[in-house]
Amino acid sequence: VIIMQLLLPAFENVSGKHLALSLDSYAIMLLAFLALAIFTGLLAGSYPAFYLSSFIPVKVLKGRFSNSLAAVSLRKGLVVFQFVISVVLIIATVVISGQMRFLRSTDLGFAKDQQIVIPLQSQVSKNIYSAFKNELGNNKQVLSVGGAAYYPGVFNPSDNNFHIAGQSATAGQRVRKNYVDETYLQTLDIKPVAGRLFAAAYVASDTLDNIIINENAVKKLGFSSPQAAIGQKIYSEFKGQSYTNNIIGVVKDFHFEDLHTPITPYAFVLSYGPYHNYAIVHANAGEIGSLLKSIENSWHKLNPNEPFIYSFMDQDFQKNYISEMRLASIVNYFTLIAILISCLGLFGLATFSAEQRTKEIGVRKVLGASVTGIVALLSKEFLKLVIVAVCIASPIAWFAMNKWLQDFTYRINISWVVFVVTAIIALLIAFITISFQAIKAAVMNPVKSLRTE
């Protein structure tokens, strides 16, 4: 209970929840744990108790006592079982860490770093967007400012079913839509592959009828190439009315959702007026603190009655993986606990084996065996158990982690290197654990080892 109280802040950090433990609230649980501890103690103690009581006293006192095959097998089997759990968790830790690194480092198709997201939550903040954008345009630390209804990583509910000429509306493809200003795509550095982007130079000619789609939309709508789609019309229906959009540009596919889901058709429509939900500020690399203070001053100058709220796009995108990050932390903690328990079991078995073979080691030393040879002799037996555990744990871990990775459309492959490295780690941990007892037994004075009782 004391250790639990000490570890509570760490557990709250991992779980993301506040826990207030008290005797009144958890009295039944504490009693249940006490009963479990007693039951576990009786269960663990019953085997050696019954085993020892089965010995014939005369044989034991004459020194004819020897371990049965069942007793030896049980001890070794428990050590193997402990290391199977440890190896599975070590492999899980390596795979989860690799996938999390992949999620952080993969190219999303847009510039997510140095992007400050400012939500426009009220009609007043939406109304001041144009003036706010002009104000920030004079700041040397700001590279670009764009406005949009949505940004990558947040839920985007807007969509339409589009079809090309000659197709019926029922054959249309669902295309997500985002309503943006003329500088949004440049602010996020979303690359065109054909046609052009919205731009200030085309404000007079660009209307709500003009649309920019991604490469996936080009394929799903049936165009042969991005270049072939430029200048074509696509059609949609909404509340009984038909609408026509002119394709003026095609952009490279980008991840507007997290990597759990595949890239699907996406489109941008130019939006005028106070309809943006977010202002995106692409900051120049430098002192971010002074820039945020400058942006806040500009905000309060135009909108003194609302607080200045901001976030960073890269952090917002990573929030989509918060459950995976918590899982990684939990697995890391359980891996350490499992390794500790496995080492305790192996240390006990090594201690017992060294005691049982004291005279054998003494004889070997008298006959000229080296310390290194004796350490290798004692260690070999236990390292074999760890190798067996690795062989059992590897397919189990591969199946479990492969199933976990299925939740991601974009994921790493589990390399054979993971299993080799894990095996080396497990063998190293085991050798370090047993080396103390092995070296202690190997350097013992053979005269003491061979002395009769």
N, C-alpha and C positions, 0 to 999 in steps of 0.2 A: 504493500500500500504506500509505503514511503517512497519507493522508487517510482511508483505510478504518479505520485504527486510531483516529483521532480521532473518527470518526463512529460507532464501534461502540456506545458507550453509548446514543446516540439510537436506533440501529437495534434494540438489545435492548429499549428501552422500547416501541417500536412493535410489535415482533413478540411481545413477552411471553416471550422465550426468552433463556437465557444462552448466549453463544457464546464459546468459548475457542479463538482462532485461533493456530496454531503452524505452523512450517515443516514439522515432522515429519508433522502430520496433514493438511496441505493442500499438500504439495509438488507433487503432480500437478496440482492445480487452479491453482496459481500458474504452473506451466509452460504449462498450457493457455491461461491468460490472456495470457502473454507471446507465445505463438504466435498468438493471436487478434489481439493488438496489431500484430504484424509483418504478418500477413495483411491487416488493415484498412489499415495504412499503405501497403502495396504496391497494394492495390485502389484506395485514394483517390488515390495518386500516379500510377497508370498512365494515367488519362485525360489529365491535363495533360501528362504526358511524351509520350504518343503524339500528342497534339494539337499540341504545340509542334514536335515533330520532323517534322510533316507540312507545315510552312510552306516556301515556296520562298524561299531566302535573298535573291535579287535583289529580289523584290517587297517583302520586309520592310525591306531597307536603303533602298529608294526611298520608304518611307513609305506603301506601298499596302496595308499590312496592315489588315484589317477583320474584325470578328467575324462568324462564320457564324451563320446562324439556329439551327442545332443547338446551338451552344455557348451562345448567349443563352437558348434555351429550357430547356436543362439547368439552368443556374444558377437561373433563375426557378422552374423546376419543383421544385428541391430546397428553395428557400425556402418555396414553397407547401406542400410536404409537411411541412416542419418546423412550420409554423404550423397545419396541419390537426391534427397531434398535440397541439399546445399548446391549441388552441381546444376540442378534444374533452375534454381534461383539465380545462380551466377550467370548462366546462359541467358535467362530472362533479362537480367540487368544489362548485359552487353547489347542484346537486341533492342531493348527499349531505348537505351541511350543512343544507339546508332540511328534509330528511327527519329528520335527527337532532334538529333543533330541534322538529319536530312530535312526535317520540317523547317528548321531555322535557316538552313543554308540554301535550299533549292530556289532556283530562279522562278519568281511568281509572274513574271511578264510585265511588271510595273515597278516603279521606284517607291519602296515602302519606307526607306530610311530618310531621316530628316524631314518627315512629313508631319505637320502639326494639324490635328483635326479639331475644329471649333464648331460645336453644335449650335445651330440656329433654332432655338427651341420655341420662341414666341414669334408672333407676327411682327412685333417691333424689331426684333433682331433680323428677321427676313427682309424687312423694309430697308434696313440700313446696310444691307450687304454690299450694294454697289459703291456706296460712299466709303465703307470699311475697306473694300478691295482697293479703291483708289488711294486711300490713306496708306495702306501697307505697300502699295506699289512704289512709294517714295522711300521706303526703308531699304538701305543697301544690303542688309542681312537677309532680305527676302528675295528669292529667285523668281517665284511665281505664286499666284493665288488662283484657285479655281473653286467653283461652287457646283454642288450636285445634290440630287435627292438622296443618293446612297454612295457609299465608297466600299472598296474591297474588304471583305471580312464581316460586314454587317448584313442582316437579313434584307433581301431585295424582293419585295412582293409584286412589283409591277411587271406585267408581261402582256403579250398579245400573241395570237395565232396568226402567223404570216404565211402567205402562199404566193407563188409566182403566177404570171399570166398562163391561162390554160389549165390551171388546177382549180378544184373546188375548194371552198373554205374548209370542208371537213378534212382535206388532205394537208392542211396547214401545219406548220411546225411552231411549237411553243418557243418564243424568244423573250428572254428577260430584257427589260428596258430600264435605262437610267436617263434622267433628265438633267442635263449639264449645261454649263455656260461655255463660252467660246475658248476658254483657256484651261478647262479641267483636264483634258487629255494630255496637253503639254505639261501640266503640273505633275501628273503622275507618270510622265514619260512613257505613255502607251504608244507603241510604234505603229505607224501605218505601213501596210504592205502593198496597197494599191489606192489610187485616188488621193484624197486629201482629208485633213482634219478640219473641224470647225476652227475658225480663226477670226481675229478682229477685222482683218482685211475683207472678209466675206460677210460681215454682219448684215449688210444691206440686202444681200441675195439669199443668205441662209434663212430658211423658215422652218416651221414645225414639220413641213413635208419632207425635208431632207433628213436622211438617216445614215448612220455609220454602223456597220455590223462587224462581227469578228469572223475569223477564218472558219470556225465551226459552223456558224450560221450559213456561210457560203456553201459548205458541203451539204448541210441538212436541207437547205432550200433548193438544191439541185443545180447550182451554177457550176460550170466546168472549172473555173479558176477565179481568184480574187479580181484579176483584171477584167474578166468577162462579166463580173457582177456590176462593175462601175457603170452608172448611167441607167441601169435597169430599174424597174418598178416592182415593188412588192405590195401586197394587198392584205387588208385585215378588216374585220368587222367588230363593232362594239355597240351594243344596245340597238341593234337593228340598222345601224348606219355603216356604210362602207368607207374605208379610208385608203389612200394611196400614198406611199412613201418612195422618194427617189434615193437610191443608194449613191452617195457621193464619196464614200471611203470604206476601206476594209482595214481593220487593225489586226495585229498579231494576237493570237489567243493568249489570254492571261487568266490567272486564277482569281475570279471575283468571289469565290467561296473557298473554304479551307480545303486541304488536300484529302479530306475524307471523300469528297465528291468529284466526279469528272467535270471537265470543262464542257459547258453546253452553249447553245446559241445565245448571243448577247448583242444588244444594240444600244446606241446612244442617240438621243434626240435633243436638239438644241432647245433650251428653255430660257425665256425672257421673263423679267419681272420677279417679284418676291416669292419664288417657289422652291428655293434651295433649302435643304435641311442641314447642310454642312458646308462650312468654308474650309478648304484645304490649303494650308500654307507650306510651300516647299522652302525650307530654310537653308541658307548657306552654311556650310560647315564652319563652326566657330563657337563663340560663347553663347550657348543656348539660353542661359539664364537672363542675360541682358536683352536678348531678342524677345523672350516671353514677357518681360516687363514692359518693353516698348509696345508690343501687341496689346497688352492689357490696357495701357494708357490710351491707345487709339480706340479700343473697345469702349471704355468708360467715357471717352470724349463724345462718342456718338450715341451711346446707350448707357447712361449713368445709373439706371435703376435695375439693371440685371447683372448678376455676378459673371465674371469671366471664367469660363470652363473650357478646358482643353484636354487632349490626350495625344498620344503618339501612335501613328498608324501601325508601325511594326509591332508595338505592344498590344494594340487592339486585335491585330490579326492572330497573335500568339495566344490570346485568350480563348480562341476556339479549341485549343488543345489543353485546357486546364485540367480536364479529367485524366488525360494521359500523363501530364506532369505530376499530378498527385499519385497516380499509379506508380510512376517511376520512383518517387520518394518512398512510397510504402514498400515496394519491392527491395529497394536499397536497404532499408532498415531490417526487413525480414531476412535478407541475405546475410547481413552481419550476425543476426541472432542465430540463424541456422548454422553458419560456419562455427560460431562459438560453441554451440551445443555439440556439433560433430567433433570438434577438437577435444572437448571434454570426454566424450565417449571413447575416442581413439587414444587419448592420453591414459585413461583408466585401463584400457585393454593392453596398452604397451607396458604400463607399470606392472600389471598382473603377469604378463608374459615374461618380463625381465626377472621377476621374483621366482617364477616357476623354473627358469632356466639358469639360475645362479651357478649351480655346480657345473652344468654343461659349459658355461662361459669360462669358468675357472679352469676346467680341463683343457679347453681349446687354447687358453693363454699359456698354460704350462707347456703345451705342445708347440708353441711358437706362433699362434695366431696374432695378427696385429690388431690394434684398436680399430683401424679403418675397416678391416675384414669383419670384425665382430659387429660393428655398427651397420655395415651393409647387410650382414646376415639377419639381424633383428629387424631392420627397416624393410627388407624385401618382402617379408610376410605381410606387412600392413599396407605397403604400397600396392600389392596385388589386389587387396580389398578395394582400394580407391579406384583402381583401373576397372574393376568389375562395376563399381558404382557409376563411373563415367559412361561405360557401355550401356548400362540400363537407363541412365538419366538422359542421354543425348537424344534418342528418338522421342522420348516423352516431351522434352523441352522443345524439340523441333516442331512437333505436332501442335503443342499449345501456342507457341509464338507465331507459327505460320497462320493459325486460326485468328490470333489477335491482329496480325497484320492485314487480314482480309478486310478489316473495317476501313482501311485506307485505299483509295483508288491509286494513289501515288505512294510507293513504299520501297524500302530497301529489300534486297535479297539476302537470305540467311546464308552466309558463306561458310564453307567448311573450316575456314580459319577460326571462326568463333569457337568451334568445338575443340580444335587443337589448343588454342589459347586457354580455354576453360580447363582442359585436362591438365595442362602444365601448371595452372594456378592451383588446382585441387591437389596435385601431387606435391607441389611446393609447400602448401599449407600443411598437408599430412606429414611431410618429412620434417618440417620445423617442429611440429607437435611432438613427434616421437623421438626426435634426435636427442632431447634432453635425457630421457630415460635410457636410450640406447648407448649414449656416450658414458653416462653414469655407470651402467653395467659393464661397459667395455674397459673402463679404467680402474675398476675395483681390484683390490689386491687378491690374487688367486688363493693365497693362503687362507684368508678369511672365508672365501667362497667354498673351499674344499674342507674346512674344519667340520668335523662331525658334531652332531648335537650332544 
